[in-house]
Amino acid sequence: MKKLLWNFKVPRIRMPVISNGLIYGDSLFVSICYEKSGFYESKLLSIDLNDQSNKIILEIPHLLRDSGIIEHDKLYITSFDGNVYCIDIYTQNILWKYSTDPSRNLNPNINIRGNHLIFTEMHGQGKFTYCIDKNSGEEVWKFQSDKHVASNILIKENLVFHGSSDAFYCLDLQSGRLKWGFGKDLYSYSCAFILDDAVAVCSANGTLYILNIHSGDLLASLDTLGAIYRKPFIQGNRIYIGNENGLFACYEYQEVNKNLVKIWSFNANEIISSPAITRDQSILFGTADRVVYQLCLETGALLNKRKLKNAAVDILIHNNTLLILSDRGQVDCLEMTDLSSV
């Protein structure tokens, strides 16, 4: 993690804010938002990872906060002006656009299963979960929750899962009917499946919950002592996650006795600023004080760290290189060869 191979900065834009990235083939897709005339504009860029050339896929006079999701050369993305776009990534043509209330911000997290594209509103009165046909953009169903939605979306066994500022919900994929809801005032911002029939739910109250996906029954819980906003990384029955107090830890869900135990923890002393990613037997993440850490996956021991010019928003791996997306619209490409060095 020592040698910088190349660096990309968004040209001619002052103080751009970068989103999480998406790699498709040899291209990196990323959204950039920036102030203009007292408000915001955004561009969705495709950056060639071989020569760093870039092209604009979408440009709107509002906020884009993610890079979307790609299936069969079609990119699907939500915006804060209440629209969902389906775009041909090669021609940049908008194939269809689905519009909701323009006053409602759409959650940047979306998911697809079959022909169903699931997305949600967020903030304030943003209480709806939508299912639309990914080929036509036509509405299939929508579900209204009690309070605004605020998490990534999971789909498994014809079931849709997501958190909100109130309960954690499970919906039927085909009809949108509520199967079950768990908790109250959870502010669950992230979730991930663990083992075959459980979901790990991370809350802003600092608690990690393990729920049965079919019944919503609480199987185990543990207080991490700090709000959790990032999506956890799951490997087997282990959960790797950091909180806003800078504690990054490995927790193990013991299925037999329905218990959560902490295996190891590492104190980074700052808010975890990026999702975690694994490489071989190590795990990497960024913090708000502009450091990227590499820890041993098994023990949590510090293997390596690198100081950046800006805080990492996302960390991705492409072939044998590490891509670090950071504040102010910057992408650093680093060699992977010395990732195991101390």
DRENPA-640437 format. One record per residue (C-alpha): residue number from 1; z, x, y. Coordinates in pm, 1 decimal, padded with zeros to 6 digits. Layout:
# residues N
> num/zz/xx/yy
> NUM/Z/X/Y
...
//
This chain:
# residues 342
> num/zz/xx/yy
> 1/00000.0/00000.0/00000.0
> 2/-00052.6/00300.2/00227.2
> 3/-00425.8/00336.4/00294.7
> 4/-00594.4/00090.5/00530.8
> 5/-00954.4/00030.9/00418.9
> 6/-01057.7/-00198.8/00702.0
> 7/-00922.4/-00428.5/00969.2
> 8/-01068.4/-00752.8/01103.4
> 9/-00974.1/-00905.8/01437.7
> 10/-01112.3/-01230.2/01570.1
> 11/-01348.0/-01131.8/01855.5
> 12/-01318.5/-01262.6/02211.5
> 13/-01015.1/-01484.6/02151.3
> 14/-00679.9/-01414.3/02313.9
> 15/-00363.7/-01469.1/02103.3
> 16/-00525.1/-01651.4/01806.9
> 17/-00301.2/-01809.8/01542.0
> 18/-00419.4/-01756.5/01185.0
> 19/-00377.5/-01985.9/00884.1
> 20/-00330.7/-01911.6/00516.4
> 21/-00647.1/-01776.0/00356.7
> 22/-00874.5/-01885.1/00073.4
> 23/-01092.3/-01646.3/-00128.6
> 24/-01414.0/-01786.2/-00275.7
> 25/-01647.9/-01532.7/-00432.6
> 26/-01662.4/-01237.4/-00193.4
> 27/-01571.2/-01441.9/00113.0
> 28/-01239.7/-01506.7/00284.9
> 29/-01205.1/-01846.7/00450.9
> 30/-00946.2/-01873.6/00726.6
> 31/-00876.2/-02100.3/01023.2
> 32/-00802.1/-01969.3/01370.6
> 33/-00651.6/-02181.8/01649.1
> 34/-00612.9/-02081.1/02012.2
> 35/-00536.7/-02223.6/02355.2
> 36/-00824.7/-02347.2/02567.6
> 37/-00816.8/-02551.9/02889.4
> 38/-00455.3/-02652.6/02842.2
> 39/-00494.5/-02761.7/02479.1
> 40/-00613.1/-02609.1/02151.7
> 41/-00938.1/-02538.8/01975.4
> 42/-00991.7/-02414.5/01621.5
> 43/-01254.3/-02236.8/01417.7
> 44/-01284.6/-02215.5/01041.3
> 45/-01435.7/-01875.3/00962.3
> 46/-01597.6/-01727.4/00654.0
> 47/-01547.2/-01348.3/00646.4
> 48/-01759.7/-01136.7/00412.4
> 49/-01519.5/-00906.1/00227.9
> 50/-01790.2/-00644.0/00174.7
> 51/-01907.2/-00585.4/00532.2
> 52/-01658.3/-00795.6/00738.0
> 53/-01934.5/-01000.0/00899.1
> 54/-01827.2/-01355.3/00978.4
> 55/-01970.9/-01696.8/01047.3
> 56/-01827.2/-02019.9/01181.2
> 57/-01803.6/-02298.6/00922.0
> 58/-01638.7/-02558.2/01147.1
> 59/-01534.3/-02570.1/01512.9
> 60/-01327.2/-02856.5/01660.5
> 61/-01136.5/-02926.8/01986.7
> 62/-00805.6/-02962.9/01801.7
> 63/-00588.7/-02785.9/01543.3
> 64/-00688.9/-02658.5/01199.4
> 65/-00385.6/-02518.1/01019.2
> 66/-00523.9/-02419.8/00678.8
> 67/-00839.6/-02292.1/00513.3
> 68/-00887.9/-02601.6/00295.1
> 69/-00990.8/-02619.0/-00068.4
> 70/-01332.1/-02542.4/-00224.1
> 71/-01501.2/-02706.2/-00522.5
> 72/-01866.2/-02650.5/-00620.2
> 73/-01956.8/-02489.5/-00286.0
> 74/-01805.6/-02777.3/-00088.8
> 75/-01507.7/-02714.7/00137.4
> 76/-01258.5/-02993.0/00209.7
> 77/-01022.3/-02955.6/00505.3
> 78/-00791.5/-03172.6/00718.4
> 79/-00734.8/-03145.1/01093.1
> 80/-00467.3/-03247.7/01341.6
> 81/-00705.2/-03499.6/01503.8
> 82/-00681.7/-03731.1/01201.9
> 83/-01002.8/-03625.3/01024.6
> 84/-01092.4/-03494.3/00679.7
> 85/-01414.2/-03294.9/00652.5
> 86/-01640.2/-03213.8/00357.7
> 87/-01863.2/-02916.9/00443.3
> 88/-02138.8/-02728.6/00261.7
> 89/-02015.8/-02368.4/00283.9
> 90/-02367.3/-02221.8/00286.0
> 91/-02543.6/-02450.6/00535.8
> 92/-02228.8/-02541.0/00736.2
> 93/-02348.6/-02903.5/00730.8
> 94/-02076.4/-03169.6/00744.8
> 95/-02154.6/-03385.4/00440.0
> 96/-01902.7/-03654.1/00532.8
> 97/-01602.0/-03711.6/00756.3
> 98/-01313.0/-03949.8/00688.0
> 99/-01117.5/-04059.7/00995.8
> 100/-00762.3/-04190.8/01018.8
> 101/-00564.6/-04273.2/01334.3
> 102/-00655.2/-03988.7/01578.3
> 103/-00294.7/-03982.0/01701.3
> 104/-00172.3/-03883.6/01353.9
> 105/-00160.1/-03518.4/01249.9
> 106/-00285.5/-03457.9/00897.0
> 107/-00094.4/-03227.4/00666.0
> 108/-00300.8/-02911.0/00600.3
> 109/-00206.8/-02928.9/00229.9
> 110/-00454.8/-03122.6/00014.2
> 111/-00526.4/-03144.9/-00357.9
> 112/-00809.9/-03264.3/-00582.1
> 113/-00812.6/-03409.6/-00933.7
> 114/-01142.2/-03540.5/-01070.3
> 115/-01305.3/-03740.1/-00791.2
> 116/-00973.0/-03803.7/-00617.6
> 117/-00885.7/-03607.7/-00303.0
> 118/-00522.1/-03649.6/-00195.4
> 119/-00390.1/-03575.3/00153.7
> 120/-00108.2/-03696.4/00377.9
> 121/-00012.6/-03748.9/00738.6
> 122/00273.6/-03551.7/00888.1
> 123/00506.7/-03541.4/01191.7
> 124/00656.8/-03840.9/01374.7
> 125/00504.9/-04163.4/01244.6
> 126/00284.5/-03986.6/00988.1
> 127/00402.9/-04174.9/00680.5
> 128/00083.7/-04234.3/00481.9
> 129/-00049.6/-04064.9/00169.0
> 130/-00424.6/-04115.7/00117.4
> 131/-00658.3/-04095.1/-00178.6
> 132/-01030.9/-04078.6/-00101.6
> 133/-01339.2/-04018.1/-00313.9
> 134/-01431.2/-03650.5/-00276.2
> 135/-01804.2/-03723.0/-00312.6
> 136/-01839.2/-04004.9/-00059.4
> 137/-01526.8/-03985.8/00158.4
> 138/-01452.1/-04352.5/00085.9
> 139/-01088.2/-04464.0/00069.9
> 140/-00945.7/-04539.3/-00276.7
> 141/-00584.5/-04617.6/-00182.1
> 142/-00305.9/-04529.0/00057.8
> 143/00072.2/-04529.6/00022.8
> 144/00331.2/-04561.8/00299.8
> 145/00655.9/-04365.0/00267.1
> 146/00977.0/-04435.3/00458.2
> 147/00956.1/-04120.3/00671.4
> 148/00694.7/-03857.2/00752.0
> 149/00547.1/-03637.5/00480.7
> 150/00606.1/-03263.4/00487.1
> 151/00507.2/-03069.8/00175.7
> 152/00227.8/-02946.0/-00045.6
> 153/00081.9/-03189.7/-00300.4
> 154/00097.0/-03151.6/-00679.0
> 155/-00102.0/-03344.3/-00941.7
> 156/-00023.0/-03357.4/-01313.8
> 157/-00073.9/-03608.4/-01595.8
> 158/-00221.3/-03874.0/-01364.4
> 159/00077.6/-03834.2/-01131.7
> 160/00088.5/-03721.9/-00766.0
> 161/00397.5/-03546.9/-00627.4
> 162/00496.9/-03454.1/-00273.3
> 163/00800.5/-03427.3/-00050.9
> 164/00886.5/-03590.5/00279.9
> 165/01157.7/-03578.8/00543.0
> 166/01334.0/-03835.8/00325.3
> 167/01269.3/-03865.9/-00051.2
> 168/01057.7/-03664.8/-00293.9
> 169/00788.1/-03898.1/-00429.7
> 170/00592.0/-03947.9/-00750.7
> 171/00285.4/-04175.9/-00724.5
> 172/00028.7/-04303.1/-00972.3
> 173/-00297.0/-04113.4/-00915.5
> 174/-00525.1/-04408.8/-00985.6
> 175/-00345.9/-04681.6/-00789.1
> 176/-00111.9/-04506.5/-00543.6
> 177/00182.1/-04711.6/-00668.5
> 178/00526.1/-04553.2/-00643.3
> 179/00653.3/-04433.3/-00981.5
> 180/00984.4/-04295.5/-00853.2
> 181/01153.5/-04137.7/-00553.7
> 182/01436.1/-03885.6/-00551.2
> 183/01696.5/-03817.3/-00284.3
> 184/01742.5/-03901.7/00082.6
> 185/01692.0/-03690.7/00396.4
> 186/01576.6/-03399.7/00177.0
> 187/01314.2/-03250.2/00409.1
> 188/01141.9/-03103.9/00104.3
> 189/00864.4/-02879.3/00234.8
> 190/00743.3/-02721.8/-00088.7
> 191/00729.5/-02780.7/-00462.1
> 192/00583.6/-02635.2/-00782.3
> 193/00569.0/-02727.1/-01150.3
> 194/00797.4/-02541.9/-01390.4
> 195/00762.6/-02550.5/-01770.2
> 196/00588.5/-02860.4/-01912.0
> 197/00774.4/-03156.9/-01770.3
> 198/00967.4/-03047.1/-01462.1
> 199/00905.9/-02987.5/-01092.8
> 200/01095.1/-02748.0/-00866.1
> 201/01159.5/-02903.1/-00523.4
> 202/01259.5/-02685.0/-00226.8
> 203/01451.3/-02840.3/00060.6
> 204/01527.6/-02754.8/00422.2
> 205/01893.7/-02809.1/00336.1
> 206/01865.4/-02492.3/00126.3
> 207/01894.3/-02662.6/-00210.5
> 208/01657.0/-02600.3/-00499.3
> 209/01620.8/-02906.8/-00723.7
> 210/01470.4/-02933.4/-01072.8
> 211/01345.8/-03285.8/-01153.1
> 212/01192.1/-03447.3/-01461.2
> 213/00832.8/-03533.7/-01368.2
> 214/00830.0/-03864.6/-01559.1
> 215/01163.9/-04013.4/-01454.6
> 216/01265.3/-03824.3/-01140.4
> 217/01602.3/-03750.2/-01301.1
> 218/01786.5/-03449.3/-01159.1
> 219/01800.2/-03176.1/-01423.4
> 220/01961.3/-02898.1/-01218.4
> 221/02023.5/-02788.0/-00858.9
> 222/02141.9/-02479.8/-00670.8
> 223/02219.8/-02402.7/-00304.9
> 224/02022.5/-02096.7/-00184.8
> 225/02223.7/-02084.8/00141.5
> 226/01920.4/-02112.9/00368.9
> 227/01635.8/-02354.0/00445.2
> 228/01331.6/-02314.5/00217.4
> 229/00987.8/-02368.4/00368.9
> 230/00755.6/-02156.0/00153.7
> 231/00605.8/-02264.3/-00176.6
> 232/00789.5/-02101.8/-00470.3
> 233/00617.7/-01871.7/-00717.2
> 234/00677.1/-01978.2/-01079.0
> 235/00653.9/-01761.5/-01389.7
> 236/00772.2/-01923.7/-01711.8
> 237/01117.8/-02063.5/-01640.9
> 238/01176.7/-01836.4/-01340.5
> 239/01145.6/-01935.7/-00974.9
> 240/01087.8/-01675.0/-00702.3
> 241/01153.5/-01797.0/-00348.9
> 242/01282.4/-01682.6/-00009.5
> 243/01472.1/-01872.6/00258.7
> 244/01496.1/-01863.4/00637.9
> 245/01797.7/-01631.1/00621.9
> 246/01580.9/-01360.1/00466.3
> 247/01721.8/-01391.8/00114.5
> 248/01449.7/-01356.3/-00148.2
> 249/01570.6/-01434.9/-00498.4
> 250/01477.5/-01499.5/-00859.5
> 251/01634.6/-01808.4/-01018.1
> 252/01612.4/-01902.6/-01383.8
> 253/01604.4/-02261.3/-01506.5
> 254/01785.3/-02278.6/-01840.7
> 255/01630.3/-02581.4/-02006.1
> 256/01877.5/-02614.1/-02293.8
> 257/02191.6/-02650.3/-02083.1
> 258/02010.6/-02786.3/-01772.3
> 259/02133.1/-02510.6/-01544.2
> 260/01997.4/-02294.4/-01260.2
> 261/02125.2/-01937.8/-01232.4
> 262/02042.2/-01655.9/-00991.4
> 263/01899.3/-01352.0/-01173.1
> 264/01867.1/-01123.3/-00870.3
> 265/01841.4/-01136.5/-00492.3
> 266/01711.0/-00910.4/-00215.9
> 267/01821.9/-00937.4/00147.2
> 268/01528.5/-00881.8/00381.1
> 269/01739.5/-00973.7/00687.7
> 270/01462.6/-01186.4/00841.2
> 271/01282.7/-01515.7/00783.2
> 272/01032.1/-01500.8/00497.2
> 273/00698.1/-01545.9/00676.6
> 274/00446.1/-01563.3/00390.0
> 275/00409.2/-01704.5/00040.3
> 276/00492.7/-01458.8/-00238.0
> 277/00224.4/-01308.1/-00460.5
> 278/00251.5/-01099.8/-00778.3
> 279/00071.7/-00785.1/-00884.2
> 280/00137.2/-00637.7/-01229.4
> 281/00518.2/-00636.4/-01257.4
> 282/00590.6/-00664.5/-00885.5
> 283/00612.0/-00937.2/-00622.1
> 284/00510.7/-00908.3/-00255.0
> 285/00599.7/-01112.8/00054.3
> 286/00612.9/-01075.2/00432.3
> 287/00892.9/-01128.2/00684.3
> 288/00908.1/-01229.1/01050.5
> 289/01004.3/-00875.5/01158.1
> 290/00653.3/-00757.3/01055.7
> 291/00738.9/-00601.4/00719.2
> 292/00568.3/-00654.1/00381.7
> 293/00800.0/-00590.8/00086.9
> 294/00713.1/-00511.9/-00273.3
> 295/00990.8/-00573.6/-00527.2
> 296/01021.6/-00527.2/-00901.2
> 297/00960.4/-00867.3/-01058.8
> 298/01227.5/-00816.3/-01325.8
> 299/01511.7/-00659.2/-01125.6
> 300/01439.2/-00722.2/-00756.0
> 301/01455.3/-00348.9/-00680.9
> 302/01261.7/-00235.0/-00372.4
> 303/00943.1/-00052.2/-00473.9
> 304/00763.5/-00025.1/-00143.3
> 305/00740.4/-00169.4/00207.0
> 306/00500.2/-00147.0/00497.9
> 307/00551.4/-00212.8/00868.5
> 308/00275.7/-00420.1/01029.7
> 309/00172.7/-00476.8/01389.9
> 310/00221.8/-00852.2/01341.5
> 311/00409.2/-01073.7/01094.5
> 312/00226.6/-01155.9/00770.4
> 313/00124.1/-01520.1/00733.5
> 314/-00043.3/-01483.0/00393.6
> 315/-00101.8/-01212.4/00131.6
> 316/-00399.4/-01225.8/-00105.8
> 317/-00548.2/-01001.8/-00375.2
> 318/-00922.5/-00943.3/-00405.9
> 319/-01046.0/-00709.4/-00679.2
> 320/-00835.9/-00393.9/-00625.8
> 321/-00747.8/-00458.6/-00263.5
> 322/-00464.0/-00632.8/-00084.1
> 323/-00549.1/-00864.7/00206.7
> 324/-00274.6/-00927.3/00462.2
> 325/-00336.1/-01207.2/00712.5
> 326/-00106.9/-01176.3/01011.4
> 327/-00029.4/-01331.6/01348.0
> 328/-00284.9/-01294.8/01628.3
> 329/-00579.8/-01341.9/01397.3
> 330/-00573.6/-01013.7/01210.8
> 331/-00673.1/-00927.9/00851.8
> 332/-00581.0/-00588.8/00702.3
> 333/-00738.1/-00472.0/00377.1
> 334/-00528.4/-00213.3/00189.5
> 335/-00577.1/-00008.0/-00124.1
> 336/-00386.7/-00127.1/-00430.6
> 337/-00365.1/00216.0/-00592.4
> 338/-00024.0/00309.0/-00458.3
> 339/00143.4/-00028.7/-00502.2
> 340/00373.9/00111.7/-00769.0
> 341/00496.0/00402.2/-00556.7
> 342/00841.0/00400.4/-00399.7
//
